[in-house]
Amino acid sequence: MRDQPGSSQQIENTRDSRIDIPAESWVDRWMPSWSQPYLRLGRFDRPIGTWLLLIPCWWGQALATDGWPDLLLMVLFVMGSLAMRAAGCTVNDLADRDIDRKVARTRTRPLASGALSVKQALLFLAAMCAIGLAVLLTLNPYSWALGAGVVGLIVLYPFMKRITYWPQFVLGVTFNWGILIGYAAIAGQLHLPALMLYAASIAWTLGYDTIYAHQDREDDLKVGVKSSALALGRHTRTALFGFYALTLLGIAASGWMAGLAWPFWAVLAVGAIQLCWQARRIDIDNPADCLATFKSNRDFGLIVLAALVAGQVAA
């Protein structure tokens, strides 16, 4: 468990520094006032979540593609990821709006603060799902079935923090589903390398979302929700090395089974260095450091994408 700061004032100062809306984001500067709560509800001002949803789609696509990946399909995955990340955040905020009011980092979210009503959020959710469905329908029927299969996981995930200390596992299962869709969009079915890459990505999410969850430990205890950060406490660093070792082993196994050429291994070694850097440097008592380290996983994801593409192009 995290050591408590020395005074209640220190606690309040720490919490006030973790408000969930960045000061003067592009949403504040450029968008009309009526649209701002919707854009914040969909986290369009916080692109890291979209990156972490999009990159697995690109991984799956690259793993299934001989040579360079199709740019149009990559753009379609961008559109689908933007919409479905917004939809997932809306489902999460609808389920957690009462909890979010009690947590410093989330109390300014549109539903928690009252900037949007439940009805408005549901209409926004419908619009985002319609965009996601439109993108999905451009793919093959096998991908349609996979897309339908993830809907239940999206709805289930927000409630898992009330049940288990490992909601991060359910997030990994859900958030990396794009690997399966990306692969199937090219191959028309799933093969073992895709399933191995998917398993590796779940371990990756266990690592990065545990880091993210350390921002909220005190508030999570107060409101009675669970996380891997609370379960692991001071053992987090050791666990991160374990999660990230499984991640690298799974990615390596996937590349080996797919017959990727030597550049895959060279670039993956750079990814291994990045994950080791994360696990060594993380300060779980510093929310700002946790957030920065969490965000660095976009870099790891892009490194692995480069490894997959390089391995296919050189094969």
C-alpha positions in Angstrom: 0.0 0.0 0.0 1.1 3.6 -0.6 2.6 5.5 2.3 0.3 8.4 3.2 1.6 11.9 2.7 2.4 13.8 5.8 -0.7 16.0 6.1 -4.2 16.3 4.8 -3.2 19.4 3.0 -0.6 17.5 1.1 -3.2 14.9 0.1 -5.5 17.6 -1.1 -2.8 19.3 -3.1 -1.9 15.9 -4.7 -5.4 15.3 -5.7 -6.0 18.7 -7.1 -3.1 18.2 -9.4 -4.8 15.2 -10.9 -8.0 16.7 -12.3 -9.1 14.8 -15.4 -9.4 17.7 -17.8 -6.1 19.2 -19.1 -5.9 23.0 -18.8 -6.4 24.8 -22.1 -6.6 21.7 -24.3 -7.4 22.0 -28.0 -11.0 21.4 -27.0 -11.1 24.6 -24.9 -9.2 26.7 -27.5 -10.8 25.7 -30.8 -14.2 24.0 -30.3 -17.6 25.6 -29.7 -18.7 25.4 -26.1 -21.7 23.2 -26.7 -19.4 20.5 -28.1 -16.8 20.5 -25.4 -18.6 18.2 -22.9 -19.2 15.6 -25.6 -15.5 15.7 -26.7 -14.4 15.3 -23.1 -16.8 12.5 -22.6 -15.3 10.7 -25.6 -11.7 11.6 -24.3 -10.9 13.2 -27.6 -8.7 15.6 -25.7 -6.8 12.6 -24.3 -5.4 10.7 -27.3 -3.3 8.1 -25.4 -6.3 5.8 -24.9 -7.1 5.9 -28.6 -3.5 5.1 -29.4 -3.6 2.1 -27.1 -6.8 0.9 -28.8 -5.6 1.6 -32.3 -2.1 0.1 -32.2 -3.3 -3.5 -31.5 -5.5 -3.2 -34.7 -2.4 -2.2 -36.6 -0.4 -5.0 -35.0 -3.0 -7.6 -36.2 -3.1 -6.1 -39.7 0.7 -6.0 -40.0 1.0 -9.6 -38.7 -1.3 -10.8 -41.4 0.0 -8.7 -44.3 2.9 -9.8 -46.6 4.9 -6.7 -47.2 3.6 -3.2 -46.4 0.2 -2.8 -44.7 -2.7 -1.3 -46.6 -2.9 2.5 -45.7 -6.7 2.7 -46.3 -7.3 -0.1 -43.9 -5.0 1.7 -41.4 -7.1 4.9 -41.7 -10.3 2.9 -41.3 -8.9 1.5 -38.0 -8.1 5.1 -36.9 -11.8 6.1 -37.5 -13.1 2.9 -35.7 -10.7 3.4 -32.8 -11.7 7.0 -32.3 -15.4 6.1 -32.3 -15.2 2.9 -30.2 -12.9 4.5 -27.6 -15.4 7.3 -27.2 -18.2 4.7 -26.9 -16.3 2.7 -24.3 -15.5 5.8 -22.3 -19.2 6.7 -22.4 -20.2 3.3 -21.1 -17.6 3.5 -18.4 -18.7 7.0 -17.3 -22.4 6.0 -17.3 -21.6 3.1 -15.0 -19.2 5.1 -12.8 -20.7 8.5 -12.6 -21.5 8.2 -8.9 -18.0 6.9 -8.1 -16.4 9.5 -10.3 -17.9 12.3 -8.2 -15.9 11.0 -5.2 -12.5 10.6 -7.0 -10.3 13.6 -7.4 -9.0 12.7 -10.9 -12.5 12.0 -12.3 -14.8 14.4 -10.5 -14.8 16.9 -13.4 -15.9 14.4 -16.1 -19.0 15.5 -17.9 -21.4 13.1 -16.3 -19.9 13.3 -12.8 -20.0 17.1 -12.9 -23.4 17.4 -14.5 -22.2 19.0 -17.7 -24.1 16.3 -19.6 -27.2 14.3 -18.7 -27.6 10.6 -19.0 -29.9 11.0 -22.0 -27.3 13.2 -23.8 -24.6 10.6 -23.1 -26.8 7.8 -24.4 -27.4 9.7 -27.7 -23.7 10.3 -28.0 -23.0 6.6 -27.4 -25.5 5.7 -30.1 -23.7 8.0 -32.6 -20.3 6.6 -31.8 -21.5 3.0 -32.1 -23.1 3.9 -35.5 -19.7 5.1 -36.7 -17.9 2.1 -35.4 -20.5 -0.2 -37.1 -20.1 1.6 -40.4 -16.3 1.0 -40.2 -16.8 -2.6 -39.3 -19.1 -3.2 -42.2 -16.4 -2.3 -44.6 -14.5 -5.4 -43.5 -15.2 -9.1 -44.2 -18.0 -11.1 -42.5 -15.5 -12.9 -40.2 -14.5 -9.5 -38.8 -18.2 -8.7 -38.3 -18.6 -11.7 -36.1 -15.5 -10.7 -34.1 -16.8 -7.1 -33.8 -20.1 -8.3 -32.4 -18.2 -10.5 -29.9 -16.5 -7.7 -28.1 -19.7 -5.7 -27.3 -20.4 -7.7 -24.2 -16.9 -7.1 -22.9 -17.2 -3.4 -23.4 -20.3 -3.3 -21.3 -18.9 -5.7 -18.7 -15.5 -4.0 -18.1 -16.7 -1.0 -16.0 -18.3 -3.2 -13.4 -15.3 -5.5 -12.9 -13.6 -3.0 -10.5 -16.4 -3.7 -8.1 -15.8 -7.5 -8.2 -12.1 -8.2 -8.6 -8.7 -6.7 -8.0 -7.8 -7.5 -11.6 -10.1 -5.4 -13.8 -6.9 -4.7 -15.7 -7.1 -8.3 -17.1 -10.6 -7.7 -18.4 -9.4 -4.4 -19.9 -6.6 -6.3 -21.7 -9.0 -8.8 -23.1 -11.3 -6.0 -24.3 -8.8 -3.3 -25.4 -6.7 -5.6 -27.5 -9.6 -7.2 -29.4 -8.4 -5.1 -32.4 -5.6 -7.6 -32.9 -8.1 -10.2 -33.8 -10.1 -7.9 -36.0 -7.1 -6.5 -37.7 -5.7 -9.9 -38.5 -9.0 -11.3 -39.6 -9.6 -8.3 -41.9 -6.6 -9.5 -44.0 -6.6 -13.3 -43.4 -10.3 -13.9 -43.3 -9.8 -16.1 -40.2 -7.6 -16.4 -37.1 -4.4 -18.4 -36.9 -2.1 -19.2 -34.0 0.3 -16.3 -34.4 -2.6 -13.8 -34.0 -3.9 -15.6 -30.9 -0.3 -15.6 -29.4 0.0 -11.9 -30.2 -3.4 -11.2 -28.5 -2.3 -13.1 -25.4 0.9 -11.1 -25.3 -1.0 -7.8 -25.5 -3.1 -8.8 -22.5 0.0 -9.1 -20.4 1.1 -5.7 -21.8 -2.1 -4.1 -20.7 -1.8 -5.7 -17.2 1.5 -3.8 -17.0 0.6 -0.4 -18.3 -2.8 -0.2 -16.7 -1.4 -1.2 -13.3 0.9 1.8 -13.7 -2.1 4.0 -14.5 -4.1 2.7 -11.6 -1.5 3.8 -9.1 -2.7 7.4 -9.6 -6.0 6.6 -7.8 -5.1 4.3 -5.0 -6.2 6.4 -2.1 -9.5 7.4 -3.7 -10.1 3.8 -4.8 -9.8 2.7 -1.2 -12.1 5.4 -0.1 -14.9 4.5 -2.5 -14.4 0.8 -2.2 -13.3 -0.2 -5.8 -10.5 -2.6 -6.6 -7.5 -2.5 -8.9 -4.2 -4.4 -9.6 -2.4 -1.4 -8.1 -4.1 -2.1 -4.8 -3.5 -5.9 -5.1 0.2 -5.5 -5.9 1.2 -2.5 -3.8 5.0 -2.4 -3.2 5.4 -5.5 -5.4 4.4 -3.6 -8.5 7.9 -3.2 -9.9 8.5 -7.0 -9.7 5.1 -7.7 -11.2 5.8 -5.2 -14.1 9.0 -7.1 -15.0 6.9 -10.3 -15.0 4.1 -8.8 -17.1 6.5 -7.3 -19.6 8.6 -10.5 -19.9 5.4 -12.3 -20.8 4.6 -9.6 -23.3 7.9 -9.9 -25.1 7.9 -13.7 -25.1 4.4 -13.7 -26.6 5.3 -11.2 -29.3 8.5 -13.1 -30.1 6.6 -16.4 -30.3 4.0 -14.8 -32.6 6.7 -13.4 -34.9 8.6 -16.8 -34.9 5.4 -18.7 -35.8 4.6 -16.2 -38.6 8.1 -16.6 -40.0 9.1 -13.0 -39.8 12.6 -12.0 -41.0 15.5 -10.9 -38.9 14.6 -7.1 -38.8 11.7 -8.1 -36.6 14.0 -9.3 -33.9 16.3 -6.3 -34.1 13.5 -3.8 -33.7 11.8 -5.9 -31.0 15.0 -5.7 -29.0 14.4 -1.9 -28.9 10.9 -2.5 -27.6 12.4 -4.7 -24.8 14.7 -1.9 -23.7 11.7 0.5 -23.6 9.7 -1.9 -21.4 12.7 -2.5 -19.0 13.1 1.3 -18.8 9.4 1.6 -17.7 9.7 -1.1 -15.0 13.0 0.3 -13.6 12.0 4.0 -13.6 8.4 3.9 -12.3 7.7 5.8 -9.1 4.4 4.5 -7.9 4.2 7.2 -5.3 4.3 10.0 -7.9 1.0 10.3 -9.9 2.6 12.5 -12.6 5.4 9.9 -13.1 2.8 7.1 -13.3 0.9 9.0 -16.0 4.0 9.8 -18.0 5.2 6.2 -17.9 1.8 5.0 -18.9 1.7 7.3 -21.9 5.1 6.0 -23.0 3.4 2.7 -24.0 2.3 4.4 -27.2 6.0 4.4 -28.1 6.4 0.7 -27.2 3.3 -0.1 -29.4 4.7 1.8 -32.4 8.1 0.1 -31.9 6.4 -3.3 -32.1 4.4 -2.2 -35.1 7.7 -1.2 -36.8 9.1 -4.6 -35.9 6.2 -6.5 -37.4 6.2 -4.4 -40.6 10.0 -4.7 -41.0 9.8 -8.5 -40.4 7.1 -8.8 -43.1 8.8 -6.5 -45.7 12.1 -8.3 -45.4 10.6 -11.8 -45.4 
